[in-house]
Amino acid sequence: MHRIGTSERPDLPLAVVVGAGALGMAVARRLALANRVLLADVDGERAEECAARMRDEGCDASATACDITSSADVAALAGQVANRGGLGVLAHVAGLSPSAAGFRSIIRVNLAGAALVAEALRPLARQGSAAVLVSSLAAHSFQPSPEAASLLREPTSPDLPDRLAAVMGESATPQLAYPVSKWGMNLYCRMQAAAWGEMGARIVSISPGLIATPMGALEFEKSPAKRQMYEKTPLKRECTMLEIADAVEFLASPRASFISGTDLLVDGGLAAALMS
Ligand SMILES: NC(=O)c1ccc[n+]([C@@H]2O[C@H](COP(=O)([O-])OP(=O)(O)OC[C@H]3O[C@@H](n4cnc5c(N)ncnc54)[C@H](O)[C@@H]3O)[C@@H](O)[C@H]2O)c1
């Protein structure tokens, strides 16, 4: 029931946006045009502040604290989604960059956490629902060893970070955890298409190239390789968050109704330039 004087829209489907960071908020604002938005972030206070700002702007937005590496938190998130009538859209944006954490944490958040969320919300999907998982161009410029690739087929296995560290040896660094986690995420979306398809729902990954965000700026400072990637980007600029929000909105919408189990590169042509 709509309450006078509020921007509540109980008639709209629910979009869960995991990760209320810079890109997450650009995506949330876009999805709010056609959805109620539930923001979930490990920093619950920040998520609530963001939701309050969105409500001031006329969006139907709420927030919840959720550490995606905690099964209990993710189960509680799924409970909230069930109480609000099920899942319309999942936009999974949360992630850690190589400068933000160590090898195991990056695998745990970027891959295991993402898969935990998608697995918990899948039963709440219905005909037309879509899950869009934000990956990275890094997934396209990296190939794990056969041993690592086989471990990545089970992203929610509790000992995945340790077993990956064991097979990767000295290369188990934060710099490599990032492409490994995103490679695993793209694989996960391919592997999950059949399960989501059983409910008439879709799952896709999106792989942005260099995006102008605070996270992206930090990586420019810390990684000289990123400057070289910038120079090789055919469009000679970073992507804006609005351009990624556009692509997520498209992938989550009925206009993408036959797109599932695949990845969309939004990288200004960088992967093509690196591979040719
Ligand atoms: N910025 C870039 O250039 C770039 C490029 C390609 C892909 N990406 C991807 O885009 C996504 C978002 O990037 P951003 O720039 O908005 O980053 P950001 O750091 O602004 O936001 C990430 C959010 O994830 C949340 N988070 C971290 N750990 C969490 C956990 N355990 N549980 C729940 N939430 C958690 C953080 O609190 C934060 O709000 C990431 O997945 C990143 O890998 C970014």
The ligand as an SDF file (V2000), in Angstrom:
LIG
                    3D

 44 48  0  0  0  0  0  0  0  0999 V2000
   36.7600    0.9490  -10.7780 N   0  0  0  0  0  0  0  0  0  0  0  0
   37.1780    0.2670  -11.8290 C   0  0  0  0  0  0  0  0  0  0  0  0
   37.9930    0.7190  -12.6560 O   0  0  0  0  0  0  0  0  0  0  0  0
   36.6120   -1.1150  -12.0770 C   0  0  0  0  0  0  0  0  0  0  0  0
   36.9040   -1.7480  -13.2730 C   0  0  0  0  0  0  0  0  0  0  0  0
   36.3610   -3.0210  -13.5290 C   0  0  0  0  0  0  0  0  0  0  0  0
   35.5460   -3.6060  -12.5770 C   0  0  0  0  0  0  0  0  0  0  0  0
   35.2760   -2.9600  -11.4100 N   0  0  0  0  0  0  0  0  0  0  0  0
   34.4100   -3.6270  -10.4410 C   0  0  0  0  0  0  0  0  0  0  0  0
   33.3450   -2.7870  -10.0800 O   0  0  0  0  0  0  0  0  0  0  0  0
   32.8920   -3.1330   -8.7780 C   0  0  0  0  0  0  0  0  0  0  0  0
   32.6350   -1.9190   -7.9190 C   0  0  0  0  0  0  0  0  0  0  0  0
   33.6880   -1.0430   -7.9940 O   0  0  0  0  0  0  0  0  0  0  0  0
   33.6120    0.3790   -7.2360 P   0  0  0  0  0  0  0  0  0  0  0  0
   34.5770    1.2470   -7.9380 O   0  0  0  0  0  0  0  0  0  0  0  0
   32.2070    0.8170   -7.0600 O   0  0  0  0  0  0  0  0  0  0  0  0
   34.2170   -0.0340   -5.7970 O   0  0  0  0  0  0  0  0  0  0  0  0
   33.9220    0.5530   -4.3510 P   0  0  0  0  0  0  0  0  0  0  0  0
   35.0980    0.2000   -3.5100 O   0  0  0  0  0  0  0  0  0  0  0  0
   33.4920    1.9820   -4.4280 O   0  0  0  0  0  0  0  0  0  0  0  0
   32.6580   -0.2820   -3.8650 O   0  0  0  0  0  0  0  0  0  0  0  0
   32.7250   -1.6110   -3.4830 C   0  0  0  0  0  0  0  0  0  0  0  0
   31.6790   -1.8360   -2.3930 C   0  0  0  0  0  0  0  0  0  0  0  0
   31.7360   -3.2200   -2.0250 O   0  0  0  0  0  0  0  0  0  0  0  0
   31.5180   -3.2770   -0.6400 C   0  0  0  0  0  0  0  0  0  0  0  0
   32.0340   -4.5270   -0.0800 N   0  0  0  0  0  0  0  0  0  0  0  0
   33.3220   -4.8860    0.0760 C   0  0  0  0  0  0  0  0  0  0  0  0
   33.4000   -6.0670    0.7190 N   0  0  0  0  0  0  0  0  0  0  0  0
   32.1180   -6.4580    0.9510 C   0  0  0  0  0  0  0  0  0  0  0  0
   31.5390   -7.5790    1.6090 C   0  0  0  0  0  0  0  0  0  0  0  0
   32.2940   -8.5460    2.1650 N   0  0  0  0  0  0  0  0  0  0  0  0
   30.1940   -7.6720    1.6750 N   0  0  0  0  0  0  0  0  0  0  0  0
   29.4180   -6.6870    1.1500 C   0  0  0  0  0  0  0  0  0  0  0  0
   29.9040   -5.5950    0.5470 N   0  0  0  0  0  0  0  0  0  0  0  0
   31.2470   -5.4860    0.4440 C   0  0  0  0  0  0  0  0  0  0  0  0
   32.2670   -2.0730   -0.0770 C   0  0  0  0  0  0  0  0  0  0  0  0
   31.8370   -1.7340    1.2430 O   0  0  0  0  0  0  0  0  0  0  0  0
   31.9610   -1.0160   -1.1130 C   0  0  0  0  0  0  0  0  0  0  0  0
   30.8110   -0.2510   -0.7650 O   0  0  0  0  0  0  0  0  0  0  0  0
   33.9060   -4.1180   -8.2040 C   0  0  0  0  0  0  0  0  0  0  0  0
   33.3810   -5.4150   -8.2860 O   0  0  0  0  0  0  0  0  0  0  0  0
   35.0970   -3.9460   -9.1270 C   0  0  0  0  0  0  0  0  0  0  0  0
   35.8840   -5.1200   -9.1990 O   0  0  0  0  0  0  0  0  0  0  0  0
   35.7780   -1.7250  -11.1330 C   0  0  0  0  0  0  0  0  0  0  0  0
  1  2  1  0
  2  3  2  0
  2  4  1  0
  4  5  1  0
  4 44  2  0
  5  6  2  0
  6  7  1  0
  7  8  2  0
  8  9  1  0
  8 44  1  0
  9 10  1  0
  9 42  1  0
 10 11  1  0
 11 12  1  0
 11 40  1  0
 12 13  1  0
 13 14  1  0
 14 15  2  0
 14 16  1  0
 14 17  1  0
 17 18  1  0
 18 19  2  0
 18 20  1  0
 18 21  1  0
 21 22  1  0
 22 23  1  0
 23 24  1  0
 23 38  1  0
 24 25  1  0
 25 26  1  0
 25 36  1  0
 26 27  1  0
 26 35  1  0
 27 28  2  0
 28 29  1  0
 29 30  1  0
 29 35  2  0
 30 31  1  0
 30 32  2  0
 32 33  1  0
 33 34  2  0
 34 35  1  0
 36 37  1  0
 36 38  1  0
 38 39  1  0
 40 41  1  0
 40 42  1  0
 42 43  1  0
M  CHG  2   8   1  16  -1
M  END
$$$$
